[in-house]
Amino acid sequence: MIGGDTSEETDFGFARIPQAEKRPRVQTVFDAVAPRYDLMNDLMSAGIHRLWKAEMVAALHPRPGQVLLDVAGGTGDIAFRAAKTSGAGFRASVCDINADMLKVGRERAAKQHLDDRVSFVEGNAEALAFPDRAFDAYTIAFGIRNVPRIEAALAEAHRVLKFGGKFLCLEFSVVDVPGLDRLYDLYSFNVIPALGRAVAGDADAYRYLVESIRRFPRPDAFSTMLRDAGFGRVSHRLMSGGIVALHGGWRL
């Protein structure tokens, strides 16, 4: 940019691009992988992503009458898990920028007879089309690193939560086990793009997803971002040797 000003730039994998370009690029990535997204999650993680999501839902502690907003949750995984364990009166809204992912989610909801409890809305995490203090809980799983302005998304999460509402974010983190970090890098940069090419027909999309993990703030830095957004009782818990972290906070 002119004069070296990068204030309006953001990460797209290892590249730096104008902020305005990230959202359409991310949409293109998920357009390409939507039909095989859930299958790829199983293959890439050997099914362990299911355990990570189960831990997130356990921390959410779904209850009867709870109103959940699940952001970047297009295919409905977190919302469905929460709905099945919550009890009567639970409702969830899944918000995602990608229409193809939402289409998959709606089809899954109908097959699981959850379409009366889980709704799907196309929307932007940085500018949610929901009123203030509308939700008891906000979840986002493996999605916040794709947001161009994370600070804006956190501010919106804080805005739409009721007082005492819970924020939970499941996201890839930094491997903290010696030796495992090198194996993880070899697997991430070699096997995952190859799987993406073979199964989803798009190696570049999965190469971006791997690179985006490496650009996401470390757990302590992300905790600081949560506090700056106004959340209290902020915490994080590493899982699977630091491959993922479960971040939490409360709208005080």
DACORRA-V871242 format. One line per field, one symbol per residue. ss: DSSP state (H for helix, E for strand, - for the rest). phi: phi as a letter, one per 20 degrees, with the letter a starting at -180 (. if undefined). A space follows every 10 residues. Layout:
# DACORRA-V871242
ss->???
phi->???
This chain:
# DACORRA-V871242
ss->-HHH----EE EE--EEEEHH HHHHHHHHHH HHHHHHHHHH HHHHH--HHH HHHHHHHHHH ------EEEE E-----HHHH HHHHHH---- EEEEEE--HH HHHHHHHHHH H------EEE EE-E--E--- ----EEEEEE E--HHH---H HHHHHHHHHH EEEEEEEEEE EE-------H HHHHHHHHHH HHHHHHHHHH --HHHHHHHH HHHHH---HH HHHHHHHH-- EEEEEEEEEH HH-EEEEEEE E-
phi->.fmmfdfddb ecmeedcggf efgfffgfgf gfdgfdffff ffffdlnfgf ffffffffff lgcgnfdddd emdhengfff ffffdeofnf ccdedbedff ffffffffff feldfedcdc cfadgebfec fflecebccb dlcffeefcf gfffffgffe efgnfddccd bfcdfddgnf fffffgffed fffffgffed mbffffffff ffffefgfgf fffffffffo fdlfbbcecl mnfccdebac ee
